Amino acid sequence: ETGVTQSPTHLIKTRGQQVTLRCSSQSGHNTVSWYQQALGQGPQFIFQYYREEENGRGNFPPRFSGLQFPNYSSELNVNALELDDSALYLCASSPGSGTGIYEQYFGPGTRLTVT
Amino acid sequence: QKEVEQNSGPLSVPEGAIASLNCTYSDRGSQSFFWYRQYSGKSPELIMSIYSNGDKEDGRFTAQLNKASQYVSLLIRDSQPSDSATYLCAVKSSYDKVIFGPGTSLSVIP
């Protein structure tokens, strides 16, 4: 167990809807990263938050957005869901920026299915 | 050119053998490198991190880093069936993002 939790575990949505995924980081970790992992592929970097500010983003459209809260928990929001958004969404926390320690610890993931 | 590349596999080794997993990366400014193990249906689990050129050993696992060649590898000695999983190489880029490779599927045959 990494101490990183995610909710919900599974989610089924319809194309065009909006979804919010949640993550609680490991105690003492101030950096949270979100990844999308399609079946059979490696995790794709969506974005990273450090002390409530986005400080890195991958090649994902603006309909993927996020937040980090003062307790370092985080949300991933996806608007206008598309079928290709069906994937495992992973949250990872790390001691991160400012510490020189970049090991990331993953939560169990949220399996999103878009129909 | 993809940022992090790995042999897709699957790689099959007999129980007790050494499994060798390879990874190359494109960003010369990268300074931190990680190996994760992912069992089917589970999230990635950190095995090792390596920051300096050379070898780093942890139990049956050895990570090797060669920054000049932009190459990272993971050796698993005395492979066990429980080592059967997908192994992900991850690199912290000079832009402070951690980028993952596509993973190599390892199967250890009893």
Interface residues (C-beta under 8 A of the other chain):
Chain A: S33 Y35 Q41 G42 P43 Q44 F45 Q48 N55 G56 G58 L88 L90 A92 S97 Y102 E103 Q104 Y105 F106 G107 P108 G109
Chain B: V4 Q6 S32 F34 K42 S43 P44 E45 L46 S49 L88 A90 K92 Y95 D96 K97 V98 I99 F100 G101 P102 G103
